[in-house]
Amino acid sequence: MSVPNHFELGATDGHARTGRLTTPHGVVRTPAFMPVGTAGAMKGMHWREVRDAGADIVLGNTYHLMLRPGAERIAALGGLQTFTGWRGPMLTDSGGFQVMSLSELRKVTEKAVTFRSHIDGAKIELSPERSIEVQRLLGSDIAMQLDECVRLPAAPAEIERAMQLSLRWAERSKRAFETAPAGYMLFGIVQGGDIPSLRHASARGLIDTGFHGYAIGGLAVGEPQAVMLAMIEEVAPILPPDRPRYLMGVGTPDDMLEAVARGVDMFDCVMPTRNARNGWLFTRFGDLKIKNAAHKNDPRPLDTACGCYTCRNFSRAYLHHLHRVGEILGARLNTIHNLHYYLELMSEMRDAIESQEFDTFRQKFAQDRQRGVE
């Protein structure tokens, strides 16, 4: 059965590309970064601030939401957008990664993965069918297939076993998604660790099954950046050019820029929000740790070229003070800045691709980062 396409490819510059992904709750401009609202909220921010920072789409976490407050409860309250107040597009992950990373007591079988809740120890079974059911109850615009993610390094036999299981689960996920309303999407996930032949086999198997979009999973799980980029180079050329490509769980500004250069369209990562709460700020000239004494009497903003609310109104000295005394306002202001930086980077990359100046932008980005924060 053919799968409808909701992605319109725009400009290209080398392998880098822009596009528009149309969802039931709005259009997503790509390349796109999806801020992560793990439990249906963006820590320290409200949705107006997230939208003002430039976000078209956010990510919700199936694992956490199915445990609290529960998918059936969210559905009864109108779905995730109504429940949370975020009215734009939303992607939900399958829950599989959190099961693998958070639950020490888990068992993977052909049927499903069973695990103990990290909240109360309750035994829970998550099958491909249940993962899709939960995501449909949440009402997300884009759902992800259930897969098994293996941390690297791992034995080739273990990587292949998980990849083949993920392919079979992809077929079951698609069958479970067939009753979803028109316009909603399901993405398949390419696995295969750091082994090119397994990545090829996974990608081709998913293409044969047919999905609205394709994610590259199982990276940013302990491998060097060079390995991650090499796997993108193996996978991206195989994937259908008329479908969005999503690199899961990535990453640093440099990671995203280099992935876009290799044809990736979508990203998510907790790094900008988590690092902000720990006083780690991203700027065009590199990373800045606001707790350092060098900022104690510094009247300058984090970045003089940044137009975010934080940089327009507050000094490094004030942000240093807020961090040192543990004031929650400091975490909020830091988060506003970091999200603005990530989303502005996406906007600048889109502009550079459309003007056929992506290589120039890439070189300037590297030069600025190499210069360092003053």
WOHUGI-V851099 format. One record per residue. N is the residue number from 0. RES is the residue in one small letter. SS is DSSP state (2 for helix, 1 for strand, 0 for the rest). PSI is psi in degrees with one decimal (* if undefined). NEAR is the number of other ideal C-beta (glycine too) atoms within 8 Angstrom. Layout:
BEGIN
n->N res->RES ss->SS psi->PSI near->NEAR
n->N res->RES ss->SS psi->PSI near->NEAR
END
This chain:
BEGIN
n->0 res->m ss->0 psi->129.0 near->3
n->1 res->s ss->0 psi->149.4 near->4
n->2 res->v ss->0 psi->123.8 near->7
n->3 res->p ss->0 psi->148.4 near->6
n->4 res->n ss->0 psi->128.2 near->7
n->5 res->h ss->0 psi->13.9 near->9
n->6 res->f ss->1 psi->128.0 near->13
n->7 res->e ss->1 psi->115.0 near->7
n->8 res->l ss->1 psi->135.6 near->9
n->9 res->g ss->1 psi->-122.4 near->10
n->10 res->a ss->1 psi->155.6 near->8
n->11 res->t ss->1 psi->147.9 near->10
n->12 res->d ss->1 psi->100.2 near->11
n->13 res->g ss->0 psi->-131.5 near->7
n->14 res->h ss->0 psi->-15.1 near->8
n->15 res->a ss->1 psi->146.9 near->12
n->16 res->r ss->1 psi->154.7 near->13
n->17 res->t ss->1 psi->163.9 near->12
n->18 res->g ss->1 psi->177.2 near->12
n->19 res->r ss->1 psi->122.1 near->10
n->20 res->l ss->1 psi->116.5 near->15
n->21 res->t ss->1 psi->122.2 near->9
n->22 res->t ss->1 psi->168.2 near->15
n->23 res->p ss->0 psi->-20.8 near->7
n->24 res->h ss->0 psi->15.3 near->9
n->25 res->g ss->1 psi->179.0 near->8
n->26 res->v ss->1 psi->138.5 near->9
n->27 res->v ss->1 psi->121.7 near->13
n->28 res->r ss->1 psi->133.0 near->10
n->29 res->t ss->1 psi->149.7 near->13
n->30 res->p ss->0 psi->142.1 near->15
n->31 res->a ss->1 psi->140.8 near->13
n->32 res->f ss->1 psi->132.3 near->14
n->33 res->m ss->1 psi->106.1 near->12
n->34 res->p ss->1 psi->146.1 near->16
n->35 res->v ss->1 psi->116.0 near->12
n->36 res->g ss->1 psi->81.0 near->13
n->37 res->t ss->0 psi->-53.9 near->10
n->38 res->a ss->0 psi->30.7 near->8
n->39 res->g ss->0 psi->18.1 near->10
n->40 res->a ss->0 psi->150.8 near->7
n->41 res->m ss->0 psi->110.8 near->14
n->42 res->k ss->0 psi->120.3 near->9
n->43 res->g ss->0 psi->-1.4 near->10
n->44 res->m ss->0 psi->154.9 near->11
n->45 res->h ss->0 psi->167.5 near->7
n->46 res->w ss->2 psi->-30.0 near->11
n->47 res->r ss->2 psi->-40.3 near->6
n->48 res->e ss->2 psi->-37.2 near->12
n->49 res->v ss->2 psi->-44.0 near->14
n->50 res->r ss->2 psi->-43.3 near->9
n->51 res->d ss->2 psi->-28.4 near->7
n->52 res->a ss->0 psi->-16.2 near->12
n->53 res->g ss->0 psi->10.9 near->10
n->54 res->a ss->0 psi->130.4 near->13
n->55 res->d ss->0 psi->-28.0 near->10
n->56 res->i ss->1 psi->147.8 near->14
n->57 res->v ss->1 psi->165.7 near->15
n->58 res->l ss->1 psi->135.1 near->13
n->59 res->g ss->1 psi->150.8 near->16
n->60 res->n ss->0 psi->113.3 near->14
n->61 res->t ss->2 psi->-44.7 near->15
n->62 res->y ss->2 psi->-52.8 near->12
n->63 res->h ss->2 psi->-39.2 near->10
n->64 res->l ss->2 psi->-31.9 near->18
n->65 res->m ss->2 psi->-26.0 near->9
n->66 res->l ss->2 psi->-41.7 near->9
n->67 res->r ss->0 psi->123.7 near->7
n->68 res->p ss->0 psi->-1.7 near->5
n->69 res->g ss->0 psi->135.7 near->9
n->70 res->a ss->2 psi->-40.2 near->11
n->71 res->e ss->2 psi->-37.3 near->7
n->72 res->r ss->2 psi->-43.4 near->8
n->73 res->i ss->2 psi->-42.1 near->16
n->74 res->a ss->2 psi->-41.6 near->11
n->75 res->a ss->2 psi->-23.3 near->6
n->76 res->l ss->0 psi->12.0 near->8
n->77 res->g ss->0 psi->3.2 near->7
n->78 res->g ss->0 psi->170.5 near->11
n->79 res->l ss->2 psi->-40.0 near->15
n->80 res->q ss->2 psi->-45.0 near->13
n->81 res->t ss->2 psi->-42.8 near->8
n->82 res->f ss->2 psi->-42.5 near->10
n->83 res->t ss->2 psi->-26.3 near->11
n->84 res->g ss->0 psi->-4.3 near->8
n->85 res->w ss->0 psi->116.0 near->11
n->86 res->r ss->0 psi->-1.5 near->6
n->87 res->g ss->0 psi->-174.0 near->12
n->88 res->p ss->1 psi->148.8 near->15
n->89 res->m ss->1 psi->136.4 near->15
n->90 res->l ss->1 psi->139.3 near->15
n->91 res->t ss->1 psi->137.7 near->16
n->92 res->d ss->0 psi->173.9 near->14
n->93 res->s ss->0 psi->-17.3 near->15
n->94 res->g ss->0 psi->-13.4 near->14
n->95 res->g ss->2 psi->-40.8 near->14
n->96 res->f ss->2 psi->-42.3 near->13
n->97 res->q ss->2 psi->-36.2 near->13
n->98 res->v ss->2 psi->-44.4 near->13
n->99 res->m ss->2 psi->-33.4 near->12
n->100 res->s ss->2 psi->-28.5 near->6
n->101 res->l ss->2 psi->-24.4 near->7
n->102 res->s ss->0 psi->113.7 near->12
n->103 res->e ss->0 psi->-28.1 near->4
n->104 res->l ss->0 psi->92.6 near->5
n->105 res->r ss->1 psi->155.4 near->11
n->106 res->k ss->1 psi->125.7 near->6
n->107 res->v ss->1 psi->124.2 near->6
n->108 res->t ss->0 psi->175.5 near->7
n->109 res->e ss->0 psi->-36.1 near->4
n->110 res->k ss->0 psi->-45.2 near->4
n->111 res->a ss->0 psi->177.1 near->9
n->112 res->v ss->1 psi->129.6 near->15
n->113 res->t ss->1 psi->142.9 near->10
n->114 res->f ss->1 psi->168.5 near->12
n->115 res->r ss->1 psi->131.3 near->11
n->116 res->s ss->0 psi->136.1 near->11
n->117 res->h ss->0 psi->-9.0 near->5
n->118 res->i ss->0 psi->-53.5 near->7
n->119 res->d ss->0 psi->5.5 near->4
n->120 res->g ss->0 psi->4.7 near->6
n->121 res->a ss->0 psi->143.1 near->7
n->122 res->k ss->1 psi->128.4 near->8
n->123 res->i ss->1 psi->140.3 near->9
n->124 res->e ss->1 psi->127.7 near->8
n->125 res->l ss->1 psi->107.8 near->13
n->126 res->s ss->0 psi->167.3 near->11
n->127 res->p ss->2 psi->-40.1 near->13
n->128 res->e ss->2 psi->-41.9 near->9
n->129 res->r ss->2 psi->-38.1 near->10
n->130 res->s ss->2 psi->-45.2 near->16
n->131 res->i ss->2 psi->-40.5 near->15
n->132 res->e ss->2 psi->-45.8 near->10
n->133 res->v ss->2 psi->-45.5 near->13
n->134 res->q ss->2 psi->-34.1 near->13
n->135 res->r ss->2 psi->-37.0 near->11
n->136 res->l ss->2 psi->-38.3 near->11
n->137 res->l ss->2 psi->-31.8 near->15
n->138 res->g ss->0 psi->24.6 near->9
n->139 res->s ss->0 psi->148.3 near->12
n->140 res->d ss->0 psi->-36.5 near->12
n->141 res->i ss->1 psi->122.3 near->15
n->142 res->a ss->1 psi->157.3 near->16
n->143 res->m ss->1 psi->144.2 near->14
n->144 res->q ss->0 psi->154.6 near->18
n->145 res->l ss->0 psi->132.5 near->14
n->146 res->d ss->0 psi->172.0 near->14
n->147 res->e ss->0 psi->119.9 near->12
n->148 res->c ss->0 psi->127.1 near->12
n->149 res->v ss->0 psi->129.0 near->12
n->150 res->r ss->0 psi->142.6 near->7
n->151 res->l ss->0 psi->148.0 near->11
n->152 res->p ss->0 psi->153.5 near->5
n->153 res->a ss->0 psi->159.5 near->9
n->154 res->a ss->0 psi->140.4 near->5
n->155 res->p ss->2 psi->-39.2 near->9
n->156 res->a ss->2 psi->-38.0 near->6
n->157 res->e ss->2 psi->-40.0 near->9
n->158 res->i ss->2 psi->-43.0 near->16
n->159 res->e ss->2 psi->-40.7 near->11
n->160 res->r ss->2 psi->-47.1 near->8
n->161 res->a ss->2 psi->-37.9 near->13
n->162 res->m ss->2 psi->-45.6 near->14
n->163 res->q ss->2 psi->-39.8 near->8
n->164 res->l ss->2 psi->-41.3 near->11
n->165 res->s ss->2 psi->-35.4 near->14
n->166 res->l ss->2 psi->-42.8 near->12
n->167 res->r ss->2 psi->-38.5 near->9
n->168 res->w ss->2 psi->-30.6 near->13
n->169 res->a ss->2 psi->-42.8 near->17
n->170 res->e ss->2 psi->-41.8 near->9
n->171 res->r ss->2 psi->-37.2 near->11
n->172 res->s ss->2 psi->-42.2 near->17
n->173 res->k ss->2 psi->-41.8 near->14
n->174 res->r ss->2 psi->-38.9 near->7
n->175 res->a ss->2 psi->-23.8 near->10
n->176 res->f ss->2 psi->-7.3 near->11
n->177 res->e ss->0 psi->-24.2 near->6
n->178 res->t ss->0 psi->3.6 near->3
n->179 res->a ss->0 psi->146.7 near->8
n->180 res->p ss->0 psi->156.4 near->5
n->181 res->a ss->0 psi->141.8 near->4
n->182 res->g ss->0 psi->-24.8 near->9
n->183 res->y ss->0 psi->152.2 near->13
n->184 res->m ss->1 psi->153.3 near->11
n->185 res->l ss->1 psi->129.5 near->15
n->186 res->f ss->1 psi->138.9 near->15
n->187 res->g ss->1 psi->160.5 near->14
n->188 res->i ss->1 psi->119.4 near->16
n->189 res->v ss->1 psi->124.1 near->15
n->190 res->q ss->0 psi->-173.7 near->17
n->191 res->g ss->0 psi->8.2 near->16
n->192 res->g ss->0 psi->-134.2 near->13
n->193 res->d ss->0 psi->26.9 near->9
n->194 res->i ss->0 psi->109.0 near->10
n->195 res->p ss->2 psi->-42.9 near->9
n->196 res->s ss->2 psi->-34.6 near->7
n->197 res->l ss->2 psi->-36.7 near->14
n->198 res->r ss->2 psi->-42.9 near->15
n->199 res->h ss->2 psi->-46.1 near->12
n->200 res->a ss->2 psi->-40.5 near->10
n->201 res->s ss->2 psi->-46.9 near->14
n->202 res->a ss->2 psi->-44.4 near->13
n->203 res->r ss->2 psi->-36.9 near->9
n->204 res->g ss->2 psi->-40.4 near->10
n->205 res->l ss->2 psi->-39.6 near->14
n->206 res->i ss->2 psi->-39.6 near->11
n->207 res->d ss->2 psi->-35.8 near->6
n->208 res->t ss->2 psi->-44.1 near->11
n->209 res->g ss->0 psi->116.9 near->8
n->210 res->f ss->0 psi->163.9 near->14
n->211 res->h ss->0 psi->-27.9 near->13
n->212 res->g ss->1 psi->170.1 near->15
n->213 res->y ss->1 psi->128.8 near->17
n->214 res->a ss->1 psi->151.5 near->13
n->215 res->i ss->1 psi->108.8 near->16
n->216 res->g ss->0 psi->178.2 near->12
n->217 res->g ss->0 psi->20.2 near->11
n->218 res->l ss->0 psi->171.7 near->14
n->219 res->a ss->0 psi->37.7 near->10
n->220 res->v ss->0 psi->32.5 near->10
n->221 res->g ss->0 psi->-10.6 near->5
n->222 res->e ss->0 psi->155.6 near->10
n->223 res->p ss->0 psi->158.6 near->5
n->224 res->q ss->2 psi->-37.8 near->8
n->225 res->a ss->2 psi->-37.1 near->6
n->226 res->v ss->2 psi->-43.2 near->11
n->227 res->m ss->2 psi->-47.5 near->13
n->228 res->l ss->2 psi->-36.3 near->11
n->229 res->a ss->2 psi->-38.4 near->10
n->230 res->m ss->2 psi->-35.0 near->14
n->231 res->i ss->2 psi->-42.1 near->15
n->232 res->e ss->2 psi->-30.4 near->9
n->233 res->e ss->2 psi->-39.1 near->11
n->234 res->v ss->2 psi->-47.0 near->13
n->235 res->a ss->0 psi->-42.6 near->13
n->236 res->p ss->0 psi->-20.3 near->7
n->237 res->i ss->0 psi->-31.5 near->9
n->238 res->l ss->0 psi->148.6 near->12
n->239 res->p ss->0 psi->128.2 near->6
n->240 res->p ss->0 psi->-17.6 near->5
n->241 res->d ss->0 psi->12.6 near->6
n->242 res->r ss->0 psi->147.3 near->12
n->243 res->p ss->1 psi->147.8 near->13
n->244 res->r ss->1 psi->126.7 near->14
n->245 res->y ss->1 psi->118.6 near->14
n->246 res->l ss->1 psi->110.8 near->14
n->247 res->m ss->0 psi->134.3 near->13
n->248 res->g ss->0 psi->17.4 near->11
n->249 res->v ss->0 psi->134.9 near->14
n->250 res->g ss->0 psi->-134.9 near->11
n->251 res->t ss->0 psi->161.0 near->7
n->252 res->p ss->2 psi->-41.5 near->11
n->253 res->d ss->2 psi->-41.6 near->8
n->254 res->d ss->2 psi->-46.4 near->12
n->255 res->m ss->2 psi->-42.3 near->17
n->256 res->l ss->2 psi->-46.0 near->12
n->257 res->e ss->2 psi->-31.7 near->10
n->258 res->a ss->2 psi->-40.9 near->14
n->259 res->v ss->2 psi->-40.2 near->14
n->260 res->a ss->0 psi->-19.7 near->11
n->261 res->r ss->0 psi->9.7 near->11
n->262 res->g ss->0 psi->14.3 near->12
n->263 res->v ss->0 psi->145.5 near->15
n->264 res->d ss->0 psi->-28.3 near->13
n->265 res->m ss->1 psi->147.8 near->15
n->266 res->f ss->1 psi->157.5 near->14
n->267 res->d ss->1 psi->151.2 near->13
n->268 res->c ss->0 psi->146.4 near->11
n->269 res->v ss->0 psi->-5.6 near->7
n->270 res->m ss->2 psi->-47.8 near->8
n->271 res->p ss->2 psi->-37.4 near->14
n->272 res->t ss->2 psi->-42.7 near->15
n->273 res->r ss->2 psi->-46.1 near->8
n->274 res->n ss->2 psi->-35.6 near->11
n->275 res->a ss->2 psi->-42.6 near->16
n->276 res->r ss->2 psi->-20.8 near->11
n->277 res->n ss->0 psi->10.0 near->6
n->278 res->g ss->0 psi->21.7 near->11
n->279 res->w ss->1 psi->112.1 near->10
n->280 res->l ss->1 psi->142.3 near->14
n->281 res->f ss->1 psi->133.6 near->12
n->282 res->t ss->1 psi->168.5 near->12
n->283 res->r ss->0 psi->-18.6 near->9
n->284 res->f ss->0 psi->18.7 near->10
n->285 res->g ss->1 psi->-173.2 near->9
n->286 res->d ss->1 psi->145.2 near->8
n->287 res->l ss->1 psi->128.4 near->12
n->288 res->k ss->1 psi->107.0 near->8
n->289 res->i ss->0 psi->-18.3 near->15
n->290 res->k ss->0 psi->-17.7 near->7
n->291 res->n ss->0 psi->142.4 near->7
n->292 res->a ss->2 psi->-21.7 near->4
n->293 res->a ss->2 psi->-21.1 near->5
n->294 res->h ss->2 psi->0.6 near->12
n->295 res->k ss->0 psi->-39.2 near->7
n->296 res->n ss->0 psi->25.5 near->5
n->297 res->d ss->0 psi->114.6 near->10
n->298 res->p ss->0 psi->-3.9 near->6
n->299 res->r ss->0 psi->156.8 near->7
n->300 res->p ss->0 psi->172.6 near->11
n->301 res->l ss->0 psi->-42.1 near->13
n->302 res->d ss->0 psi->119.1 near->11
n->303 res->t ss->0 psi->-21.0 near->6
n->304 res->a ss->0 psi->-1.8 near->5
n->305 res->c ss->0 psi->135.1 near->15
n->306 res->g ss->0 psi->13.1 near->7
n->307 res->c ss->0 psi->163.5 near->11
n->308 res->y ss->2 psi->-39.4 near->10
n->309 res->t ss->2 psi->-49.3 near->15
n->310 res->c ss->2 psi->-27.2 near->13
n->311 res->r ss->2 psi->-20.9 near->7
n->312 res->n ss->2 psi->-14.6 near->5
n->313 res->f ss->0 psi->149.2 near->8
n->314 res->s ss->0 psi->162.9 near->9
n->315 res->r ss->2 psi->-37.3 near->13
n->316 res->a ss->2 psi->-43.8 near->11
n->317 res->y ss->2 psi->-42.6 near->8
n->318 res->l ss->2 psi->-36.7 near->16
n->319 res->h ss->2 psi->-46.0 near->14
n->320 res->h ss->2 psi->-47.7 near->10
n->321 res->l ss->2 psi->-40.0 near->11
n->322 res->h ss->2 psi->-42.5 near->13
n->323 res->r ss->2 psi->-32.6 near->7
n->324 res->v ss->2 psi->0.3 near->6
n->325 res->g ss->0 psi->28.0 near->6
n->326 res->e ss->0 psi->129.4 near->8
n->327 res->i ss->2 psi->-26.9 near->7
n->328 res->l ss->2 psi->-35.0 near->7
n->329 res->g ss->2 psi->-44.0 near->14
n->330 res->a ss->2 psi->-39.0 near->11
n->331 res->r ss->2 psi->-48.4 near->10
n->332 res->l ss->2 psi->-38.4 near->13
n->333 res->n ss->2 psi->-41.3 near->16
n->334 res->t ss->2 psi->-42.2 near->16
n->335 res->i ss->2 psi->-45.0 near->14
n->336 res->h ss->2 psi->-50.1 near->17
n->337 res->n ss->2 psi->-41.9 near->14
n->338 res->l ss->2 psi->-41.8 near->17
n->339 res->h ss->2 psi->-42.7 near->15
n->340 res->y ss->2 psi->-47.9 near->16
n->341 res->y ss->2 psi->-45.2 near->14
n->342 res->l ss->2 psi->-33.0 near->13
n->343 res->e ss->2 psi->-36.4 near->11
n->344 res->l ss->2 psi->-41.3 near->12
n->345 res->m ss->2 psi->-44.4 near->14
n->346 res->s ss->2 psi->-43.0 near->9
n->347 res->e ss->2 psi->-37.3 near->9
n->348 res->m ss->2 psi->-41.3 near->14
n->349 res->r ss->2 psi->-44.5 near->12
n->350 res->d ss->2 psi->-41.4 near->8
n->351 res->a ss->2 psi->-39.3 near->13
n->352 res->i ss->2 psi->-44.0 near->17
n->353 res->e ss->2 psi->-29.9 near->9
n->354 res->s ss->0 psi->7.7 near->6
n->355 res->q ss->0 psi->38.4 near->7
n->356 res->e ss->0 psi->28.8 near->8
n->357 res->f ss->2 psi->-41.2 near->14
n->358 res->d ss->2 psi->-40.1 near->8
n->359 res->t ss->2 psi->-43.3 near->8
n->360 res->f ss->2 psi->-42.1 near->11
n->361 res->r ss->2 psi->-41.9 near->11
n->362 res->q ss->2 psi->-41.4 near->8
n->363 res->k ss->2 psi->-38.8 near->8
n->364 res->f ss->2 psi->-48.1 near->11
n->365 res->a ss->2 psi->-40.1 near->8
n->366 res->q ss->2 psi->-43.8 near->8
n->367 res->d ss->2 psi->-45.5 near->10
n->368 res->r ss->2 psi->-36.8 near->12
n->369 res->q ss->2 psi->-32.0 near->6
n->370 res->r ss->2 psi->-40.1 near->7
n->371 res->g ss->0 psi->164.3 near->7
n->372 res->v ss->0 psi->134.4 near->7
n->373 res->e ss->0 psi->* near->3
END
